[in-house]
Amino acid sequence: MKAEEIRELSEKERAEKITDLEQEFFNLRVQLATGKIENPSRLRHIRRTIARIKTIQRESQDNAGEKEAVKSEA
């Protein structure tokens, strides 16, 4: 999932996406431990996508805080 696609999602959708990806990541780690994983590179992809979503969430929180600070100064 690209950053542009993630930015278009609402906060609720981002949170749901993280939950889904974390569950998939857990399942893949179990498969890795049991030796039944078909595509081990998927682990890396999911881990990076989760990080990308969390980074964008943090950016939007920071931007919202800055906007409130500017309003309170005016």
Sequence and secondary structure as in RCSB ss.txt:
>XXXX:A:sequence
MKAEEIRELSEKERAEKITDLEQEFFNLRVQLATGKIENPSRLRHIRRTIARIKTIQRESQDNAGEKEAVKSEA
>XXXX:A:secstr
  HHHHHHS HHHHHHHHHHHHHHHHHHHHHHHHT  S THHHHHHHHHHHHHHHHHHHHHHHHHHHHHHHHH 
